[in-house]
Amino acid sequence: MGKMLFRALALLLIPTLTLSSYSYGQLRSALQWDGTNWLGESSQVCARWLNLGIIVGTVLGTAAADTASRELIERITNELHGLRTTSAIELKGKMAELSLANISVGQFIAGIDALYEDPSNRKIKVIDAVYIAKMKIQGLDPDLIDAQIKCLRMQPVNIQALADALNKFALISRENEEKKIGRKVTNDDINSGRISQEEVLRSRHFVDRNNKNHSLFCYGDYYEER
């Protein structure tokens, strides 16, 4: 019954997505869709169907990528007899971050709706909103989620400013490693002014209360023509 319902839904979505993506596509690519596109007009049922299609498509796309990557990782690891085990583990970790498995479409839609209720989040791209919703559903650290949202609100960051922030973050990390503190930026570094909180976010990182460094994501295209 579930499979039949899913197939019927897919058939219903095809014409809606085709027409809607055509009209949106005249102005923006899918990676540029934001809260304005997501919310649409409250009277347009089409907009809600499009949102459902976006989530279904994203879930299916990440599932396909996850399956393909797992097969590739296993083959590479076996062929090289573990010579790239570390790289394989890192890739598995990244694919786990991208996976949208075990979360319902309804949960995603509710989470994204909640994010866009705040007008200051409307410019966050839909693809990024999907992963913010995932973070909340997983019950991750609220401070980390807040930092992720702030990072996305800052976009687009000037390319040179981004490079400067990344270089500063990396430099402090190396210096701390040499001091046997560990290859990371700490809250002491932020509080002392070695690097500002804004620079940390601009470099797409977050330092939690335990000094653990987290990488922040930015999957959407914020460098669209204005």
Number of C-alpha atoms within 10 A of each C-alpha: 5 7 8 9 10 12 11 11 15 15 11 13 18 13 11 16 20 11 13 15 15 13 11 14 13 8 12 17 14 16 15 21 22 23 22 16 18 20 17 15 12 9 8 10 10 17 19 17 16 22 20 19 20 21 20 18 13 16 21 15 13 17 17 12 14 20 11 11 16 15 10 13 18 13 12 16 16 13 11 10 10 13 12 14 16 11 13 19 12 11 15 16 12 12 18 13 12 16 21 22 13 7 14 12 17 11 13 23 20 11 20 24 16 12 20 20 12 10 10 13 18 19 19 27 26 26 21 22 27 20 22 22 22 22 18 14 13 10 10 12 12 11 13 19 18 12 22 24 21 17 24 25 16 14 17 16 16 11 10 9 13 17 14 15 22 18 13 18 22 16 15 18 19 17 15 17 14 11 10 9 13 13 17 20 28 22 18 11 16 16 11 9 10 13 19 16 18 16 18 20 23 26 23 21 24 27 21 15 11 8 13 12 15 15 13 19 15 18 15 21 19 19 12 11 6 3
